[in-house]
Amino acid sequence: MPERSAPQPESSDVRIATRFFGVSSALRPYLSTIYLTEVSVPAGTRVGDYLHPEWANLRFIEGETPLASVAGAPAVATPHFVATGPTSTATYFASGNMRAWGIGIVPLGWAKFIPLPADDLADRFCDGATHPAFAAIAPLGEALRGVNDIEAAAAMIDDHFCTMLNDAPPDDPMILAAHRALVDDDLSTVADLSEKLGLSERSIERLSHRAFGFSPKLLLRRQRFLRSLARFMLDPSMAWIDTMDHNYYDQAQFTRDFAKFMGMSPREYAARPKPILGAAAKARAAAAGAAVQGLHKPAG
């Protein structure tokens, strides 16, 4: 796990708020939510947490940019416009005083708005202000700066993506079908996915890397893990054995997956404070129907 890079504040000195906003009906097949996270800590300190594996996210940050690390790499300062591809592992971040607007991009939305195969940015983030794939979205950063009316800012983001629909490519219906299959907790093997979609396993492999960022086998394993993690995030009093998805053979297999996807054991994770993601999971479940973005059910 990345080392803490700055003193951690006392919990009584920390103020964190995350709000989620629904998106307009035209955008529901492409975006999961729009959200705002505000962090207030004493000067010179940061509050750290771990993002679980998820679909792509775009974040516009005002104030101190966080330090972030994907897959145990050294933590580095993020740009003010952070474009993160789909992830298969935890992202550590340490935030100072900041306001961050986020946009969750589901796989059909990546294909709609981002002219880049998803696996090109899988388990990575980049500066969206300079990467050509995000040129049509980057102007949002300047437009949001200094807008204090939260509802107006959320509407501005929604309007921007609605406008982008005018020049976006047509939808690939197989991406939506594959996403729906992935959030079906009764589907557990690539053979099942192949049968459900009516595609060969080789075709699914190509589609999976292009639109989802990873192999179908890894995605199914990730979804199984996220279903288990989400239960714990909503009720941390639960024993891990009670959160385990029914597709796990035993607790040892779950523990291996936990180490793979979060970089630590279930016991280590349970013992860690979750100052940002703990409350955000419950707020997200109330606003969008799923505690984690990877379990978001696609519209369309």
C-alpha positions in Angstrom: 0.0 0.0 0.0 1.3 3.5 -0.7 2.7 5.3 2.3 1.0 8.3 3.6 2.6 11.4 2.2 1.4 14.0 4.7 0.2 14.1 8.3 -3.3 12.8 8.8 -5.7 15.2 10.5 -7.8 14.4 13.6 -11.2 13.2 12.5 -12.9 16.0 14.4 -11.0 18.5 12.1 -12.2 16.9 8.9 -15.4 17.8 7.0 -16.3 15.7 4.0 -19.5 15.9 1.9 -20.5 14.0 -1.2 -23.6 14.6 -3.2 -25.0 12.7 -6.1 -27.1 14.1 -8.9 -29.2 12.1 -11.4 -28.6 12.7 -15.1 -31.2 13.5 -17.7 -33.0 10.7 -19.5 -30.9 11.1 -22.7 -27.7 10.5 -20.8 -28.8 7.5 -18.6 -27.4 4.9 -21.0 -24.0 6.6 -20.9 -23.4 8.2 -17.4 -23.9 6.6 -14.0 -24.1 9.8 -11.9 -22.7 13.3 -11.6 -21.3 13.9 -8.1 -19.6 16.5 -6.0 -17.1 15.8 -3.2 -15.9 18.6 -0.9 -13.1 18.0 1.6 -12.0 20.4 4.3 -9.0 19.6 6.5 -6.4 21.6 8.4 -3.6 23.2 6.3 -0.7 20.8 5.7 -2.8 17.6 6.2 -4.5 15.2 3.9 -7.2 12.5 4.4 -6.6 9.2 2.7 -9.0 6.5 1.3 -9.2 3.8 -1.3 -11.4 3.8 -4.3 -12.6 0.3 -5.2 -12.4 -1.0 -8.8 -14.9 0.9 -11.0 -15.8 2.0 -14.5 -14.3 5.2 -15.9 -14.6 8.5 -14.1 -13.8 12.1 -15.0 -13.0 14.6 -12.1 -12.6 18.3 -12.2 -10.8 19.5 -9.1 -10.6 23.0 -7.5 -8.2 23.6 -4.7 -5.4 21.2 -3.7 -5.2 18.3 -6.2 -5.1 14.9 -4.5 -2.2 12.5 -4.5 -3.2 9.3 -6.2 -1.8 5.8 -6.9 -3.3 3.0 -8.9 -2.2 -0.6 -8.3 0.4 0.3 -5.6 2.4 2.7 -7.8 4.0 5.7 -6.1 1.4 8.3 -5.2 1.7 11.4 -7.5 -0.2 14.7 -7.7 -3.2 14.5 -10.0 -4.0 17.1 -12.6 -6.9 19.4 -12.1 -8.9 17.4 -14.8 -8.3 13.8 -13.9 -9.5 11.3 -16.6 -9.4 7.7 -15.2 -10.1 4.7 -17.3 -11.8 1.6 -15.9 -10.0 0.0 -13.0 -9.4 -3.6 -11.9 -7.6 -2.6 -8.7 -7.9 -0.1 -5.8 -6.8 3.5 -6.2 -5.3 5.1 -3.2 -5.8 8.9 -2.9 -5.0 11.5 -0.3 -7.0 14.7 -0.4 -6.3 18.1 1.0 -8.8 21.0 0.8 -10.6 20.6 -2.4 -13.9 20.6 -4.4 -14.2 17.8 -7.0 -16.9 17.4 -9.6 -17.1 13.9 -10.9 -18.8 12.2 -13.8 -19.2 8.4 -13.9 -18.8 7.0 -17.4 -20.3 3.5 -18.0 -18.9 1.4 -20.9 -21.5 2.5 -23.5 -20.7 6.1 -22.5 -17.0 5.5 -23.0 -17.7 4.3 -26.5 -20.1 7.2 -27.1 -17.9 10.1 -25.8 -14.3 8.9 -25.6 -12.5 8.2 -29.0 -10.1 5.7 -27.4 -10.3 1.9 -26.7 -11.0 1.5 -23.0 -8.0 -0.8 -22.5 -5.7 2.1 -23.5 -6.5 3.8 -20.2 -7.3 0.8 -18.1 -5.8 1.1 -14.5 -4.4 4.5 -15.4 -5.3 8.1 -15.2 -4.1 11.0 -17.3 -4.4 14.8 -17.6 -7.7 15.2 -19.5 -6.8 18.8 -20.3 -4.0 17.7 -22.6 -5.1 14.3 -23.8 -6.7 14.6 -27.2 -9.4 12.0 -26.4 -10.9 14.4 -23.8 -10.7 17.6 -25.9 -14.5 17.9 -26.2 -14.9 17.5 -22.4 -12.0 19.6 -21.1 -13.8 23.0 -21.5 -16.0 22.0 -18.6 -13.1 22.6 -16.2 -12.9 26.3 -16.9 -16.7 26.6 -17.0 -17.2 25.0 -13.6 -14.5 27.0 -11.9 -16.0 29.5 -9.5 -19.6 28.4 -10.0 -21.0 28.3 -6.5 -24.5 27.3 -7.3 -24.3 23.5 -7.0 -27.5 22.7 -8.8 -26.5 25.0 -11.7 -23.1 23.4 -11.9 -24.6 19.9 -12.1 -27.0 21.1 -14.8 -24.0 22.6 -16.7 -22.3 19.2 -16.8 -25.5 17.5 -17.9 -26.1 20.1 -20.6 -22.5 19.7 -21.9 -22.8 15.9 -22.4 -26.3 16.3 -23.9 -24.8 18.7 -26.5 -22.0 16.1 -27.2 -24.7 13.6 -28.2 -25.3 15.6 -31.4 -21.9 14.6 -32.9 -21.4 11.2 -31.1 -21.2 7.9 -32.9 -24.2 5.5 -32.9 -24.5 3.1 -30.0 -23.1 -0.4 -30.3 -26.0 -2.6 -28.9 -23.6 -5.4 -28.0 -21.9 -3.1 -25.4 -25.2 -2.5 -23.6 -26.1 -6.2 -23.8 -22.7 -7.2 -22.4 -23.0 -4.7 -19.6 -26.4 -6.0 -18.7 -25.1 -9.5 -18.6 -22.2 -8.5 -16.3 -24.5 -7.1 -13.7 -26.5 -10.3 -13.6 -25.3 -12.1 -10.5 -26.4 -15.5 -11.9 -23.9 -15.2 -14.7 -20.5 -16.5 -13.7 -18.5 -17.8 -16.6 -17.3 -16.6 -20.0 -19.1 -19.5 -21.6 -22.4 -18.2 -20.0 -21.6 -14.8 -21.3 -21.0 -16.1 -24.8 -24.3 -18.0 -24.8 -26.2 -15.0 -23.5 -24.8 -12.7 -26.1 -24.8 -15.1 -29.0 -21.1 -14.3 -29.7 -18.0 -16.5 -29.8 -15.6 -16.2 -26.9 -13.0 -14.7 -29.2 -15.5 -11.9 -30.2 -16.4 -11.3 -26.6 -12.7 -11.0 -25.7 -12.2 -8.3 -28.3 -15.4 -6.4 -27.3 -14.5 -6.7 -23.7 -11.0 -5.1 -24.1 -12.3 -2.3 -26.4 -15.4 -1.3 -24.5 -14.7 -2.5 -20.9 -11.0 -2.3 -20.6 -10.3 -5.9 -19.4 -10.8 -9.5 -20.4 -14.2 -11.0 -19.7 -12.8 -13.4 -17.2 -11.4 -10.6 -15.1 -14.5 -8.6 -15.4 -16.7 -11.4 -14.1 -14.3 -12.0 -11.2 -14.4 -8.2 -10.5 -18.2 -8.1 -10.5 -18.3 -11.0 -8.1 -16.0 -9.2 -5.7 -17.8 -5.9 -6.0 -21.1 -7.5 -5.1 -19.5 -8.8 -1.9 -17.7 -5.5 -1.1 -20.9 -3.5 -1.6 -22.7 -5.4 1.0 -20.0 -4.6 3.5 -19.9 -0.9 2.5 -23.6 -0.6 3.3 -23.3 -2.6 6.6 -19.8 -2.7 8.0 -21.1 -4.7 11.0 -21.5 -7.7 8.7 -19.0 -10.6 8.9 -17.1 -11.1 5.6 -18.4 -14.6 5.3 -22.0 -13.1 5.2 -21.1 -10.6 2.5 -19.6 -13.2 0.1 -21.3 -13.5 -3.3 -22.9 -16.9 -3.8 -20.5 -17.6 -6.7 -17.5 -18.0 -4.4 -16.5 -21.5 -3.6 -15.1 -20.6 -0.1 -13.7 -17.9 2.0 -10.1 -18.5 0.8 -11.1 -17.7 -2.8 -12.8 -14.5 -1.6 -9.7 -13.5 0.4 -7.5 -14.1 -2.7 -9.8 -11.9 -4.7 -9.7 -9.2 -2.0 -5.9 -9.1 -2.2 -6.1 -9.0 -6.0 -8.6 -6.1 -6.2 -7.9 -4.1 -3.1 -4.2 -4.8 -2.4 -4.9 -5.9 1.2 -6.7 -8.5 3.2 -10.4 -8.1 4.2 -9.3 -7.7 7.8 -6.9 -4.9 6.9 -9.6 -3.1 4.9 -12.2 -3.4 7.6 -9.8 -1.9 10.2 -9.0 1.1 8.0 -11.0 4.4 8.3 -13.0 5.1 5.2 -13.6 8.9 5.6 -14.8 9.5 2.1 -16.0 6.2 0.6 -17.8 5.0 3.7 -20.5 7.7 3.6 -20.4 8.0 -0.2 -21.4 4.3 -0.7 -24.6 4.8 1.3 -25.4 8.2 -0.5 -24.7 6.6 -3.8 -27.0 3.6 -3.1 -29.8 6.0 -2.1 -29.3 8.2 -5.2 -28.4 5.7 -7.9 -29.5 2.3 -6.6 -26.0 0.7 -6.2 -23.4 1.4 -3.5 -20.5 1.1 -6.0 -20.4 2.3 -9.6 -19.3 -1.1 -10.9 -22.7 -2.5 -10.0 -24.6 0.3 -11.7 -27.4 -1.2 -13.9 -27.2 0.4 -17.4 -30.2 2.1 -18.9 -31.3 2.0 -22.5 
